[in-house]
Amino acid sequence: MRVDEYTPLVDEPTDKAATQAPPLPEPTPTFRVEGPRARPVRESPFEPIRKFLRKHGRKLWWLHSAYALMLGSGVVAFASKGFERARMLGASLICVWVLLLVFFRLFSRGVDDAGSKREKVGFYVITYAIKNLYQGLLFFLLPFYWKSTTLASANSWFVIALALVAVLSTLDIVFDHYVMRYRWLASVFHGVILFGALNVFVPAIFPRTENVTSLIASAAIATIGVMSLHLRARELKSKLVWLQLVTLIAVLPAVAYFARRLIPPVPMYLAHAAIGPSEMPDGRLQMEVTSVHTSALPALVAVTDVGIPAGPGSNFRHLWKRNGELVHANVDISARAGGPNILRLRSKLVNITDNEALAGSWSVEVETTDGQIVGTTHFTVVE
């Protein structure tokens, strides 16, 4: 086979047009319809403020809480100037009750009931007003309960609880999103504050009231105040509702009475207390001692000055204790005026025999005849 000969492997087309690729379809023209140019949106002059609040809002709430705490310190100083200012509690109690009544009618489930922006604004406005009233009430009460509390005794827990509630009322985020969100928690919170405030307010309005009477009345009024937040007018037609209401009014004051030893006897307080071997004509001790020999114990006199800013109403007794055990209770103790709104109480230890073990840690406890602790003085007896 010669090189110049060519044999195709496949029959080649003889038509030249057949060898050309089919033409591509022409592209469909596209058109863009342009509308009028959008004008640039002018930013609101308040937009920077909104951005700042969105970014730092939570920090600002905590800063406001610190401010409220400092403001509460000023209220404490104001209340410390005199018990006669306790009459001002009445206006605050009425205002906070009315606001809570409105709040529970509009927002029974707290902030979850505030759907629209307007409702949320209403929620925070009402809770802000309630918070401020609570803060004023609680910080006003603290100095009275602190003065009436006997530290390391059964009634010291109450002032601690009251202080914690006062601090909690200044924490806006916690108060709005937890306390006021749950109806039962808001009711308990209000009940504790209402009872504590009435316990000071009742003797301020009705001087010379026996302390236990004031305690029971405060518990009964607080019960009615809390229940009124939940009851509607139509529900008062039910006999069952009235039965429940009367039962609570009977039970809760009874609980307060049996727990009276756990509650400070506001507004009474122990102004001064000491023991010594002899007295001056005005009833004060010539010498106050903290440690004595067993031979001097029968001659010791206990003198305690009890502050009664609401006037005399309760009776008192001295409990002489050794190592926490009762040795002698002086019920018929002598009392005399020791100054403005001061009752001076005096007692002696009697019926001490020589064969008793007298050495140890002693105390003289002042309490009302109903069992509320007013204060204690301590001394040591050595052999």
C-alpha positions as CSV (number, residue, x, y, z in Angstrom):
1,M,0.0,0.0,0.0
2,R,1.3,3.4,-1.0
3,V,1.6,6.2,1.5
4,D,-0.4,8.7,-0.6
5,E,-3.4,6.5,-0.6
6,Y,-6.1,7.3,2.1
7,T,-8.8,5.1,3.2
8,P,-11.3,6.6,5.6
9,L,-12.5,4.5,8.5
10,V,-16.0,6.1,8.5
11,D,-17.9,7.3,5.6
12,E,-17.5,11.1,5.6
13,P,-20.4,13.3,4.6
14,T,-20.1,14.9,1.2
15,D,-22.4,17.8,2.0
16,K,-20.5,20.7,3.5
17,A,-23.6,22.2,5.2
18,A,-24.1,18.9,7.1
19,T,-20.8,19.3,8.7
20,Q,-21.7,22.6,10.4
21,A,-23.2,22.8,13.9
22,P,-26.8,24.0,14.1
23,P,-27.0,27.7,15.0
24,L,-27.6,28.7,18.6
25,P,-30.9,30.3,19.4
26,E,-30.8,34.1,19.8
27,P,-30.9,35.2,23.5
28,T,-34.2,36.6,24.7
29,P,-33.7,40.3,25.4
30,T,-34.3,41.2,29.1
31,F,-35.7,44.5,30.3
32,R,-35.3,46.1,33.8
33,V,-38.0,48.4,34.8
34,E,-36.7,51.0,37.2
35,G,-39.1,52.7,39.6
36,P,-38.5,56.0,41.3
37,R,-35.4,56.1,43.4
38,A,-36.1,55.3,47.1
39,R,-35.4,58.2,49.3
40,P,-32.9,57.6,52.2
41,V,-34.6,56.9,55.5
42,R,-33.9,59.6,58.0
43,E,-32.9,58.2,61.4
44,S,-35.0,59.2,64.3
45,P,-33.2,61.5,66.8
46,F,-34.2,59.0,69.5
47,E,-32.6,56.0,67.7
48,P,-29.2,56.4,69.3
49,I,-30.9,56.3,72.7
50,R,-32.9,53.2,71.8
51,K,-29.7,51.5,70.6
52,F,-27.9,52.4,73.8
53,L,-30.8,51.1,75.9
54,R,-31.0,47.8,73.9
55,K,-27.2,47.3,74.5
56,H,-26.9,48.5,78.1
57,G,-30.5,48.2,79.4
58,R,-29.8,45.4,81.9
59,K,-26.8,47.2,83.3
60,L,-28.9,50.3,83.8
61,W,-31.5,48.3,85.8
62,W,-28.8,47.0,88.1
63,L,-27.5,50.5,88.5
64,H,-31.0,51.7,89.4
65,S,-31.1,48.8,92.0
66,A,-27.9,50.2,93.6
67,Y,-29.5,53.6,93.6
68,A,-32.6,52.3,95.3
69,L,-30.5,50.6,97.9
70,M,-28.8,53.9,98.7
71,L,-32.1,55.6,98.9
72,G,-33.3,53.0,101.3
73,S,-30.4,53.9,103.6
74,G,-31.9,57.4,103.7
75,V,-35.3,56.1,104.7
76,V,-33.7,54.1,107.5
77,A,-32.1,57.3,108.9
78,F,-35.4,59.1,108.6
79,A,-37.3,56.3,110.5
80,S,-34.7,56.2,113.2
81,K,-35.6,59.7,114.4
82,G,-38.7,58.7,116.2
83,F,-41.6,56.2,116.5
84,E,-44.2,58.9,115.9
85,R,-43.3,58.8,112.2
86,A,-44.7,55.3,112.1
87,R,-48.2,56.8,111.6
88,M,-47.1,57.7,108.0
89,L,-47.2,54.0,107.2
90,G,-50.9,54.1,106.7
91,A,-50.9,56.1,103.5
92,S,-48.2,53.8,102.0
93,L,-50.2,50.7,102.9
94,I,-53.4,52.0,101.3
95,C,-51.5,53.0,98.1
96,V,-49.7,49.7,97.7
97,W,-53.0,47.8,98.3
98,V,-54.8,49.8,95.6
99,L,-52.0,49.3,93.1
100,L,-51.9,45.6,93.7
101,L,-55.6,45.3,93.3
102,V,-55.3,47.0,89.9
103,F,-52.3,44.8,89.0
104,F,-54.0,41.5,89.8
105,R,-57.0,42.5,87.8
106,L,-55.0,43.4,84.7
107,F,-52.0,41.1,84.9
108,S,-53.1,37.9,86.7
109,R,-50.1,36.0,85.2
110,G,-47.6,38.8,85.4
111,V,-45.7,40.0,82.4
112,D,-47.1,37.1,80.3
113,D,-50.5,38.9,80.3
114,A,-48.9,42.0,78.8
115,G,-49.2,41.2,75.1
116,S,-49.0,44.6,73.3
117,K,-46.3,47.2,73.8
118,R,-48.8,49.4,75.5
119,E,-49.7,46.7,78.0
120,K,-46.1,46.0,78.7
121,V,-45.5,49.7,79.4
122,G,-48.5,49.6,81.8
123,F,-47.1,46.5,83.5
124,Y,-43.7,48.1,84.2
125,V,-45.2,51.4,85.3
126,I,-47.4,49.7,87.9
127,T,-44.6,47.4,89.1
128,Y,-42.2,50.4,89.3
129,A,-44.7,52.2,91.6
130,I,-45.3,49.1,93.7
131,K,-41.5,48.5,94.1
132,N,-40.9,52.1,95.3
133,L,-43.7,51.8,97.9
134,Y,-42.4,48.4,99.1
135,Q,-38.9,49.8,99.4
136,G,-40.1,52.8,101.4
137,L,-42.1,50.5,103.7
138,L,-39.4,47.9,104.2
139,F,-36.5,50.3,104.9
140,F,-38.8,52.3,107.2
141,L,-39.5,49.2,109.2
142,L,-36.0,47.9,109.5
143,P,-34.7,50.2,112.3
144,F,-37.8,49.4,114.5
145,Y,-37.4,45.7,114.1
146,W,-33.6,45.8,114.5
147,K,-34.0,47.7,117.8
148,S,-36.6,45.2,119.1
149,T,-34.6,42.1,118.1
150,T,-32.5,40.1,120.6
151,L,-29.6,38.8,118.6
152,A,-28.8,35.0,119.0
153,S,-32.4,34.5,120.2
154,A,-35.4,32.9,118.6
155,N,-36.7,36.2,117.2
156,S,-33.5,37.3,115.3
157,W,-34.6,35.4,112.1
158,F,-37.4,37.8,111.5
159,V,-35.3,40.9,111.0
160,I,-32.9,39.0,108.8
161,A,-35.9,37.9,106.6
162,L,-37.2,41.4,106.5
163,A,-33.8,42.7,105.4
164,L,-33.6,40.1,102.6
165,V,-37.0,41.1,101.4
166,A,-36.0,44.8,101.5
167,V,-32.9,44.1,99.3
168,L,-35.0,41.9,97.0
169,S,-37.4,44.8,96.4
170,T,-34.6,46.9,95.0
171,L,-33.6,44.3,92.4
172,D,-35.7,45.4,89.5
173,I,-35.0,42.4,87.2
174,V,-35.7,39.8,89.9
175,F,-38.8,41.7,91.2
176,D,-40.4,42.2,87.7
177,H,-39.6,38.8,86.2
178,Y,-40.0,36.5,89.2
179,V,-41.9,38.0,92.1
180,M,-44.6,39.8,90.1
181,R,-44.8,37.0,87.5
182,Y,-46.3,34.5,89.9
183,R,-49.5,35.4,91.6
184,W,-48.8,33.2,94.7
185,L,-45.3,34.6,95.2
186,A,-46.5,38.2,94.9
187,S,-49.2,37.4,97.5
188,V,-46.8,35.9,100.0
189,F,-44.4,38.8,99.4
190,H,-47.2,41.3,100.1
191,G,-48.5,39.4,103.1
192,V,-45.1,39.4,104.8
193,I,-44.6,43.1,104.2
194,L,-48.2,43.9,105.2
195,F,-48.0,42.0,108.5
196,G,-44.6,43.5,109.4
197,A,-45.9,47.1,108.7
198,L,-49.2,46.6,110.6
199,N,-47.3,45.3,113.6
200,V,-45.7,48.7,113.9
201,F,-48.6,50.8,112.6
202,V,-51.3,49.4,115.0
203,P,-49.5,50.5,118.2
204,A,-48.7,53.8,116.7
205,I,-52.4,54.5,116.0
206,F,-53.6,52.8,119.2
207,P,-51.1,53.5,122.0
208,R,-51.1,51.5,125.2
209,T,-52.2,48.4,123.3
210,E,-50.9,45.1,124.6
211,N,-48.3,43.7,122.3
212,V,-49.9,40.3,121.7
213,T,-53.2,42.1,120.9
214,S,-51.4,44.2,118.3
215,L,-49.8,41.0,116.9
216,I,-53.1,39.1,116.5
217,A,-54.8,42.2,115.0
218,S,-52.0,42.7,112.5
219,A,-52.2,39.0,111.3
220,A,-56.0,39.3,110.9
221,I,-55.9,42.5,108.9
222,A,-53.0,41.2,106.7
223,T,-55.0,38.1,105.9
224,I,-58.0,40.2,104.8
225,G,-55.7,42.4,102.8
226,V,-54.2,39.6,100.9
227,M,-57.4,37.7,100.3
228,S,-59.1,40.9,98.9
229,L,-56.6,40.9,96.1
230,H,-57.9,37.6,94.8
231,L,-61.6,37.8,95.5
232,R,-64.1,39.3,93.0
233,A,-67.4,40.9,94.1
234,R,-69.4,38.0,92.5
235,E,-67.4,35.4,94.5
236,L,-68.5,37.0,97.8
237,K,-72.0,35.6,97.2
238,S,-70.7,32.1,97.7
239,K,-71.0,30.6,101.2
240,L,-68.0,28.5,100.6
241,V,-65.8,31.5,99.9
242,W,-67.0,33.1,103.1
243,L,-66.2,29.9,105.0
244,Q,-62.7,29.9,103.6
245,L,-62.2,33.5,104.4
246,V,-63.4,33.2,108.0
247,T,-61.2,30.0,108.4
248,L,-58.1,31.9,107.3
249,I,-58.9,34.9,109.5
250,A,-59.1,32.5,112.5
251,V,-56.2,30.3,111.6
252,L,-53.5,32.7,110.6
253,P,-53.8,35.0,113.7
254,A,-53.7,31.8,115.8
255,V,-50.4,30.8,114.0
256,A,-49.0,34.3,114.7
257,Y,-50.0,33.9,118.4
258,F,-48.3,30.6,118.8
259,A,-45.2,31.9,116.9
260,R,-45.1,35.1,119.0
261,R,-41.7,34.2,120.6
262,L,-40.2,34.2,117.1
263,I,-41.4,37.7,116.3
264,P,-39.7,40.8,117.9
265,P,-42.0,42.8,120.2
266,V,-42.0,46.0,118.2
267,P,-42.0,48.8,119.1
268,M,-40.6,47.8,122.5
269,Y,-36.9,47.4,122.9
270,L,-34.3,46.9,125.6
271,A,-32.6,50.3,126.2
272,H,-30.2,49.1,128.9
273,A,-29.7,46.1,131.2
274,A,-27.2,45.2,133.8
275,I,-26.7,43.4,137.2
276,G,-25.0,44.8,140.3
277,P,-24.9,44.6,144.1
278,S,-26.6,47.8,145.0
279,E,-28.9,50.6,143.7
280,M,-29.1,54.4,143.8
281,P,-32.3,56.2,144.8
282,D,-33.4,56.6,141.2
283,G,-33.3,52.9,140.6
284,R,-30.0,52.7,138.7
285,L,-27.2,50.5,139.8
286,Q,-24.2,51.9,141.7
287,M,-22.0,49.4,140.0
288,E,-22.5,47.2,137.0
289,V,-20.6,43.9,137.0
290,T,-20.1,41.1,134.5
291,S,-18.4,38.6,136.8
292,V,-19.1,37.8,140.4
293,H,-18.3,35.2,143.0
294,T,-20.9,32.6,144.0
295,S,-21.1,34.2,147.5
296,A,-22.3,37.5,146.0
297,L,-25.0,36.0,143.9
298,P,-27.9,36.3,146.4
299,A,-27.2,40.0,146.7
300,L,-27.3,40.7,143.0
301,V,-30.0,43.0,141.5
302,A,-31.0,43.0,137.9
303,V,-32.1,46.3,136.5
304,T,-33.5,46.6,132.9
305,D,-34.7,49.7,131.1
306,V,-37.4,48.8,128.5
307,G,-38.3,51.4,125.8
308,I,-42.0,51.7,125.4
309,P,-42.5,54.3,122.6
310,A,-46.2,53.4,122.3
311,G,-46.8,53.7,126.0
312,P,-47.3,51.0,128.7
313,G,-49.5,48.1,127.6
314,S,-47.7,44.9,128.2
315,N,-46.5,43.3,131.5
316,F,-43.0,42.0,131.9
317,R,-41.0,39.4,133.9
318,H,-37.3,38.6,134.5
319,L,-36.1,35.0,133.8
320,W,-32.8,34.2,135.6
321,K,-31.0,31.4,133.7
322,R,-27.9,29.4,134.3
323,N,-26.2,27.8,131.3
324,G,-29.5,28.3,129.4
325,E,-31.6,26.5,132.1
326,L,-34.3,28.5,134.0
327,V,-33.5,29.0,137.6
328,H,-36.0,31.5,138.7
329,A,-38.8,33.6,137.1
330,N,-39.7,36.9,138.7
331,V,-43.2,37.7,137.6
332,D,-44.0,40.4,140.2
333,I,-41.1,42.6,139.5
334,S,-41.1,46.2,140.5
335,A,-41.4,48.8,137.8
336,R,-40.9,52.6,137.7
337,A,-40.4,55.3,135.2
338,G,-36.7,55.5,134.1
339,G,-37.1,58.4,131.7
340,P,-39.4,59.5,128.8
341,N,-41.0,56.3,127.4
342,I,-38.7,54.1,129.6
343,L,-39.9,51.5,132.1
344,R,-37.3,50.5,134.6
345,L,-37.7,46.9,135.9
346,R,-36.0,45.5,139.0
347,S,-35.7,41.9,140.4
348,K,-33.5,39.8,142.6
349,L,-32.6,36.1,142.6
350,V,-34.3,34.3,145.5
351,N,-34.5,30.9,147.0
352,I,-30.8,30.1,146.3
353,T,-29.4,27.3,148.6
354,D,-25.8,26.8,149.4
355,N,-25.6,23.3,148.1
356,E,-26.5,24.3,144.5
357,A,-24.0,24.4,141.7
358,L,-24.0,28.2,141.0
359,A,-20.9,28.7,138.9
360,G,-21.4,29.1,135.2
361,S,-22.7,31.4,132.5
362,W,-25.8,33.3,133.7
363,S,-28.3,35.6,132.0
364,V,-31.3,37.7,132.9
365,E,-33.9,37.6,130.1
366,V,-36.6,40.2,129.9
367,E,-39.8,39.1,128.2
368,T,-43.5,40.0,128.2
369,T,-45.8,37.8,130.3
370,D,-47.1,36.6,126.9
371,G,-43.7,35.2,126.1
372,Q,-42.2,37.7,123.6
373,I,-38.4,38.2,124.2
374,V,-37.5,41.9,124.8
375,G,-33.8,41.5,125.6
376,T,-31.1,39.7,127.6
377,T,-28.1,40.7,129.8
378,H,-25.3,38.2,130.5
379,F,-22.8,37.7,133.4
380,T,-20.5,35.0,134.8
381,V,-20.5,33.4,138.2
382,V,-17.2,31.9,139.4
383,E,-16.3,29.9,142.5
